[in-house]
Amino acid sequence: QAYDATGRLFEGSGAEVSTPLWVCGHFVAKAFAPLIDDAAKEELRGQTFLLWQTKSAVQPLGTEDEWAQLAEMPPLVKRWADDGPAESTLRPGKVDTANGTPDDYRHLMKALP
């Protein structure tokens, strides 16, 4: 959430990128937070840091109904899906298999050809 509020992204040329980087709270943010802490340390000033994000910024929406498939899953899987709160202020969404609908998260997805 700290990156969502204050983060800026620059090209190698130094030009600022207008579209902010999406830092996935489930995966990338867990590595990004200590990297930022390290970058702030005086003894590391001037060092180059690299964050390698392999997760796509696009959340693909396929042709199959993932919500219907999730509804058929065992209770343990549904609890797992429900327990993953959205941490991003730039990409708010949630899954609530008991009381929610696909509209709670599908706005974050993009239909691919």
Backbone as a printed PyTorch tensor [residue, N CA C, xyz], in Angstrom:
tensor([[[  0.8180,  -1.1910,   0.0000],
         [  0.0000,   0.0000,   0.0000],
         [  0.8570,   1.2480,   0.0000]],

        [[  2.0300,   1.1830,   0.6140],
         [  2.9140,   2.3410,   0.6220],
         [  3.3330,   2.7000,  -0.7980]],

        [[  3.6470,   1.6940,  -1.6080],
         [  4.0140,   1.9840,  -2.9950],
         [  2.8300,   2.5760,  -3.7410]],

        [[  1.6430,   2.0370,  -3.5370],
         [  0.4580,   2.5570,  -4.2140],
         [  0.2970,   4.0520,  -3.9570]],

        [[  0.6040,   4.4850,  -2.7360],
         [  0.3980,   5.8800,  -2.3460],
         [  1.5140,   6.8030,  -2.8250]],

        [[  2.7500,   6.3040,  -2.8830],
         [  3.8710,   7.2190,  -3.1280],
         [  4.8140,   6.7770,  -4.2300]],

        [[  4.6570,   5.5770,  -4.7580],
         [  5.6330,   5.0470,  -5.7100],
         [  5.6100,   5.7420,  -7.0550]],

        [[  6.7850,   5.8340,  -7.6510],
         [  6.9430,   6.3800,  -8.9900],
         [  7.8370,   5.4240,  -9.7720]],

        [[  7.6360,   5.3440, -11.0590],
         [  8.3660,   4.4160, -11.9080],
         [  9.0450,   5.1950, -13.0240]],

        [[ 10.3200,   4.8570, -13.2910],
         [ 11.0940,   5.5530, -14.3100],
         [ 11.6650,   4.5610, -15.3060]],

        [[ 11.7290,   4.9810, -16.5680],
         [ 12.3900,   4.2110, -17.6120],
         [ 13.8940,   4.3110, -17.3870]],

        [[ 14.6540,   3.4690, -18.0660],
         [ 16.1030,   3.5440, -17.9910],
         [ 16.6370,   4.8970, -18.4350]],

        [[ 15.9030,   5.5780, -19.3090],
         [ 16.3120,   6.8950, -19.8110],
         [ 16.1090,   7.9910, -18.7730]],

        [[ 15.3700,   7.6620, -17.7070],
         [ 15.0710,   8.6630, -16.6840],
         [ 13.6820,   9.2510, -16.8110]],

        [[ 12.9830,   8.9580, -17.9120],
         [ 11.6270,   9.4740, -18.1060],
         [ 10.6590,   8.7490, -17.1770]],

        [[  9.7740,   9.5240, -16.5440],
         [  8.7990,   8.9170, -15.6480],
         [  7.7170,   8.2080, -16.4560]],

        [[  7.3220,   7.0320, -15.9940],
         [  6.2720,   6.2380, -16.6230],
         [  4.9380,   6.6830, -16.0460]],

        [[  3.9680,   6.9620, -16.9210],
         [  2.7000,   7.5000, -16.4450],
         [  1.8090,   6.4400, -15.7990]],

        [[  1.8980,   5.1990, -16.2520],
         [  1.0880,   4.1330, -15.6680],
         [  1.8570,   3.5080, -14.5070]],

        [[  1.3090,   3.5460, -13.3100],
         [  2.0550,   3.0000, -12.1700],
         [  2.2350,   1.4920, -12.2580]],

        [[  3.3040,   1.0360, -11.6800],
         [  3.5890,  -0.3880, -11.5950],
         [  2.6190,  -1.0220, -10.6140]],

        [[  2.0690,  -2.1600, -10.9850],
         [  1.2210,  -2.8870, -10.0570],
         [  2.1020,  -3.8340,  -9.2660]],

        [[  2.1580,  -3.6220,  -7.9730],
         [  2.9310,  -4.4870,  -7.0920],
         [  1.9490,  -5.4460,  -6.4260]],

        [[  1.9470,  -6.6770,  -6.8900],
         [  1.0350,  -7.6960,  -6.3760],
         [  1.2780,  -7.9260,  -4.8920]],

        [[  0.2610,  -7.7260,  -4.0820],
         [  0.3880,  -7.8890,  -2.6410],
         [  0.6100,  -9.3140,  -2.1890]],

        [[  0.2660, -10.2740,  -3.0260],
         [  0.4580, -11.6680,  -2.6340],
         [  1.8800, -12.1480,  -2.8520]],

        [[  2.5480, -11.6420,  -3.8530],
         [  3.8610, -12.1680,  -4.2010],
         [  4.9400, -11.0890,  -4.2010]],

        [[  4.8580, -10.1650,  -5.1130],
         [  5.9360,  -9.2040,  -5.3350],
         [  6.1530,  -8.2720,  -4.1520]],

        [[  5.0990,  -7.8210,  -3.5210],
         [  5.2510,  -6.8690,  -2.4130],
         [  6.0670,  -7.4510,  -1.2660]],

        [[  6.0050,  -8.7530,  -1.0900],
         [  6.7630,  -9.3940,  -0.0080],
         [  8.2710,  -9.2900,  -0.2460]],

        [[  8.6980,  -9.2350,  -1.4830],
         [ 10.1150,  -9.0370,  -1.8040],
         [ 10.4480,  -7.5540,  -1.9470]],

        [[  9.4800,  -6.7700,  -2.3980],
         [  9.6950,  -5.3440,  -2.6330],
         [  9.9270,  -4.5830,  -1.3260]],

        [[  9.1940,  -4.9210,  -0.2760],
         [  9.3110,  -4.1930,   0.9970],
         [ 10.7350,  -4.2490,   1.5660]],

        [[ 11.3680,  -5.4210,   1.6860],
         [ 12.7380,  -5.4200,   2.2000],
         [ 13.7410,  -4.7810,   1.2300]],

        [[ 13.4540,  -4.8380,  -0.0800],
         [ 14.3240,  -4.1690,  -1.0320],
         [ 14.3190,  -2.6630,  -0.7740]],

        [[ 13.1600,  -2.0950,  -0.5220],
         [ 13.0500,  -0.6650,  -0.2230],
         [ 13.7790,  -0.3460,   1.0750]],

        [[ 13.6320,  -1.2110,   2.0720],
         [ 14.3620,  -1.0070,   3.3380],
         [ 15.8680,  -1.0000,   3.0940]],

        [[ 16.3580,  -1.9540,   2.2970],
         [ 17.7850,  -2.0070,   1.9920],
         [ 18.2350,  -0.7650,   1.2220]],

        [[ 17.4250,  -0.3140,   0.2850],
         [ 17.7850,   0.8510,  -0.5320],
         [ 17.9110,   2.1200,   0.3140]],

        [[ 17.2480,   2.1530,   1.4470],
         [ 17.3020,   3.3320,   2.3200],
         [ 18.5250,   3.3260,   3.2400]],

        [[ 19.2540,   2.2420,   3.2860],
         [ 20.4050,   2.1450,   4.1860],
         [ 21.5850,   2.9510,   3.6460]],

        [[ 22.1810,   3.7320,   4.5240],
         [ 23.3110,   4.5770,   4.1430],
         [ 24.4610,   3.7640,   3.5480]],

        [[ 24.7710,   2.6160,   4.1510],
         [ 25.9100,   1.8250,   3.6720],
         [ 25.6840,   1.2420,   2.2710]],

        [[ 24.4420,   1.2800,   1.7780],
         [ 24.1480,   0.7690,   0.4350],
         [ 23.8600,   1.8890,  -0.5670]],

        [[ 24.0120,   3.1360,  -0.1330],
         [ 23.7500,   4.2780,  -1.0200],
         [ 24.6150,   4.1640,  -2.2760]],

        [[ 24.0050,   4.4120,  -3.4190],
         [ 24.7130,   4.3440,  -4.6890],
         [ 24.6650,   2.9810,  -5.3500]],

        [[ 24.1810,   1.9910,  -4.6220],
         [ 24.0680,   0.6460,  -5.1960],
         [ 22.8520,   0.5850,  -6.1220]],

        [[ 22.8830,  -0.3280,  -7.0510],
         [ 21.7510,  -0.5660,  -7.9440],
         [ 20.9570,  -1.7420,  -7.4040]],

        [[ 19.6520,  -1.5910,  -7.3700],
         [ 18.7640,  -2.6460,  -6.8810],
         [ 17.8670,  -3.0970,  -8.0210]],

        [[ 17.5380,  -4.3590,  -8.0320],
         [ 16.6990,  -4.9220,  -9.0740],
         [ 15.5670,  -5.7210,  -8.4320]],

        [[ 14.3610,  -5.4240,  -8.8400],
         [ 13.2020,  -6.2150,  -8.4410],
         [ 12.6980,  -6.8970,  -9.7040]],

        [[ 12.7330,  -8.1960,  -9.7070],
         [ 12.3050,  -8.9670, -10.8720],
         [ 10.8880,  -9.4510, -10.6160]],

        [[  9.9360,  -8.8730, -11.3220],
         [  8.5320,  -9.2470, -11.1550],
         [  8.1300, -10.1310, -12.3150]],

        [[  7.8680, -11.3980, -12.0290],
         [  7.4890, -12.3250, -13.0900],
         [  5.9860, -12.4490, -13.2460]],

        [[  5.2320, -11.9130, -12.3230],
         [  3.7740, -11.9670, -12.4160],
         [  3.3050, -10.9080, -13.4000]],

        [[  2.4300, -11.2740, -14.2740],
         [  1.9180, -10.3560, -15.2770],
         [  1.0800,  -9.2590, -14.6320]],

        [[  1.1710,  -8.0700, -15.1860],
         [  0.3230,  -6.9670, -14.7260],
         [ -1.1090,  -7.1520, -15.2110]],

        [[ -1.3120,  -8.0690, -16.1510],
         [ -2.6500,  -8.3520, -16.6700],
         [ -3.1880,  -9.6000, -15.9800]],

        [[ -4.3710,  -9.4760, -15.4240],
         [ -5.0520, -10.6320, -14.8650],
         [ -6.0010, -11.1440, -15.9410]],

        [[ -5.6540, -12.2370, -16.6150],
         [ -6.4430, -12.6690, -17.7700],
         [ -7.8130, -13.2200, -17.3840]],

        [[ -8.7820, -12.8910, -18.1940],
         [-10.1380, -13.4190, -18.0540],
         [-10.3660, -14.3600, -19.2210]],

        [[-10.4550, -15.6270, -18.9030],
         [-10.6400, -16.6340, -19.9400],
         [-12.0850, -16.7600, -20.3670]],

        [[-12.3540, -17.7460, -21.2000],
         [-13.7060, -17.9490, -21.7140],
         [-14.5480, -18.8190, -20.7810]],

        [[-13.8900, -19.5360, -19.8700],
         [-14.6400, -20.3720, -18.9330],
         [-15.0440, -19.5520, -17.7100]],

        [[-16.1220, -19.9470, -17.0770],
         [-16.6370, -19.2400, -15.9030],
         [-15.8860, -19.6990, -14.6530]],

        [[-14.8790, -18.9400, -14.2550],
         [-14.0610, -19.3110, -13.0940],
         [-14.8620, -19.2520, -11.7960]],

        [[-15.8540, -18.3800, -11.7260],
         [-16.6740, -18.2670, -10.5150],
         [-17.4840, -19.5550, -10.3010]],

        [[-18.0780, -20.0640, -11.3650],
         [-18.8450, -21.3110, -11.2720],
         [-17.9210, -22.4650, -10.8920]],

        [[-16.7130, -22.4810, -11.4400],
         [-15.7680, -23.5360, -11.1000],
         [-15.3400, -23.4320,  -9.6400]],

        [[-15.1380, -22.2190,  -9.1490],
         [-14.7780, -22.0280,  -7.7470],
         [-15.9120, -22.4980,  -6.8330]],

        [[-17.1390, -22.2510,  -7.2310],
         [-18.2940, -22.6680,  -6.4260],
         [-18.3480, -24.1850,  -6.2550]],

        [[-17.7680, -24.9280,  -7.1860],
         [-17.7600, -26.3920,  -7.1260],
         [-16.5860, -26.9570,  -6.3250]],

        [[-15.6930, -26.1000,  -5.8930],
         [-14.5020, -26.5490,  -5.1720],
         [-14.8270, -26.9510,  -3.7310]],

        [[-13.9650, -27.7490,  -3.1170],
         [-14.1640, -28.1400,  -1.7210],
         [-14.0830, -26.9150,  -0.7950]],

        [[-14.6760, -27.0100,   0.3840],
         [-14.6700, -25.8820,   1.3250],
         [-13.2730, -25.3400,   1.6450]],

        [[-12.2820, -26.2040,   1.7070],
         [-10.9250, -25.7540,   2.0050],
         [-10.4110, -24.7810,   0.9340]],

        [[-10.7020, -25.0660,  -0.3220],
         [-10.2750, -24.1890,  -1.4190],
         [-11.0250, -22.8660,  -1.3550]],

        [[-12.3130, -22.9070,  -1.0550],
         [-13.0990, -21.6740,  -0.9540],
         [-12.5890, -20.8020,   0.1920]],

        [[-12.2390, -21.4220,   1.3090],
         [-11.6830, -20.6450,   2.4370],
         [-10.3740, -19.9870,   2.0280]],

        [[ -9.5440, -20.7270,   1.2990],
         [ -8.2830, -20.1610,   0.8190],
         [ -8.5470, -18.9390,  -0.0610]],

        [[ -9.5030, -19.0510,  -0.9730],
         [ -9.8310, -17.9230,  -1.8610],
         [-10.3800, -16.7430,  -1.0660]],

        [[-11.2040, -17.0210,  -0.0820],
         [-11.8080, -15.9540,   0.7280],
         [-10.7860, -15.2570,   1.6180]],

        [[ -9.7510, -15.9680,   2.0340],
         [ -8.7770, -15.4210,   2.9790],
         [ -7.7170, -14.5470,   2.3220]],

        [[ -7.7560, -14.3620,   1.0430],
         [ -6.7530, -13.5510,   0.3530],
         [ -7.2260, -12.1230,   0.1670]],

        [[ -7.1130, -11.2680,   1.2060],
         [ -7.6160,  -9.9010,   1.0690],
         [ -6.7840,  -9.0990,   0.0660]],

        [[ -7.4340,  -8.1890,  -0.6110],
         [ -6.7340,  -7.2970,  -1.5400],
         [ -6.0110,  -6.2290,  -0.7310]],

        [[ -4.7440,  -6.0580,  -1.0070],
         [ -3.9520,  -5.0730,  -0.2840],
         [ -3.6800,  -3.8280,  -1.1210]],

        [[ -3.9400,  -3.8780,  -2.3980],
         [ -3.6150,  -2.7710,  -3.2840],
         [ -4.7190,  -1.7280,  -3.2860]],

        [[ -4.3350,  -0.4750,  -3.0520],
         [ -5.3200,   0.6040,  -3.1440],
         [ -5.5750,   0.9840,  -4.5960]],

        [[ -4.6490,   0.6250,  -5.5010],
         [ -4.8250,   0.9210,  -6.9180],
         [ -5.6700,  -0.1260,  -7.6300]],

        [[ -5.7340,  -1.3300,  -7.0780],
         [ -6.4590,  -2.4310,  -7.7050],
         [ -7.3420,  -3.1320,  -6.6690]],

        [[ -8.3450,  -2.4370,  -6.1290],
         [ -9.1710,  -3.0680,  -5.1040],
         [-10.0710,  -4.1650,  -5.6850]],

        [[-10.1280,  -5.2570,  -4.9880],
         [-10.9690,  -6.3670,  -5.3960],
         [-10.9510,  -7.4190,  -4.3120]],

        [[-11.9210,  -8.3180,  -4.3260],
         [-11.9620,  -9.3640,  -3.3130],
         [-12.7490, -10.5530,  -3.8450]],

        [[-12.5550, -11.6740,  -3.1710],
         [-13.3350, -12.8760,  -3.4600],
         [-14.0400, -13.2610,  -2.1720]],

        [[-15.3470, -13.4030,  -2.2680],
         [-16.1610, -13.8320,  -1.1270],
         [-17.1330, -14.8750,  -1.6590]],

        [[-16.7570, -16.1520,  -1.5000],
         [-17.5600, -17.2220,  -2.0960],
         [-18.9160, -17.3820,  -1.4320]],

        [[-19.0820, -16.8860,  -0.2100],
         [-20.3620, -17.0280,   0.4950],
         [-21.3430, -15.9120,   0.1410]],

        [[-20.8390, -14.6780,   0.0530],
         [-21.7450, -13.5340,  -0.1170],
         [-21.4140, -12.6390,  -1.2990]],

        [[-20.3380, -12.9360,  -1.9990],
         [-19.8960, -12.0610,  -3.0780],
         [-20.3580, -12.5100,  -4.4440]],

        [[-19.8960, -11.7730,  -5.4370],
         [-20.1890, -12.0790,  -6.8330],
         [-18.9070, -11.8740,  -7.6380]],

        [[-18.8730, -12.3450,  -8.8680],
         [-17.7020, -12.1090,  -9.7060],
         [-17.4290, -10.6190,  -9.9340]],

        [[-18.4540,  -9.7920,  -9.8130],
         [-18.2700,  -8.3540, -10.0030],
         [-17.3370,  -7.7460,  -8.9580]],

        [[-17.0770,  -8.4720,  -7.8800],
         [-16.1880,  -7.9830,  -6.8270],
         [-14.7330,  -7.9440,  -7.2720]],

        [[-14.4070,  -8.6650,  -8.3450],
         [-13.0080,  -8.7100,  -8.7940],
         [-12.8290,  -8.6620, -10.3150]],

        [[-13.8620,  -8.9660, -11.0700],
         [-13.6730,  -9.0740, -12.5230],
         [-13.2790,  -7.7500, -13.1790]],

        [[-13.5530,  -6.6360, -12.5420],
         [-13.1230,  -5.3550, -13.1120],
         [-11.6020,  -5.2650, -13.1910]],

        [[-10.8950,  -6.1430, -12.4730],
         [ -9.4420,  -6.1650, -12.5110],
         [ -8.8980,  -7.0380, -13.6390]],

        [[ -9.7770,  -7.7710, -14.2760],
         [ -9.3660,  -8.7440, -15.2880],
         [ -9.5620,  -8.2000, -16.6910]],

        [[ -8.8260,  -8.7790, -17.6050],
         [ -8.9200,  -8.3600, -18.9970],
         [ -9.1290,  -9.5850, -19.8800]],

        [[-10.1790,  -9.5120, -20.6990],
         [-10.4370, -10.5980, -21.6420],
         [ -9.3300, -10.6090, -22.6960]],

        [[ -8.7720, -11.7680, -22.9220],
         [ -7.7110, -11.8970, -23.9010],
         [ -8.2400, -12.6100, -25.1340]],

        [[ -7.6940, -12.2620, -26.3050],
         [ -8.1830, -12.8880, -27.5520],
         [ -7.8500, -14.3690, -27.5920]]])
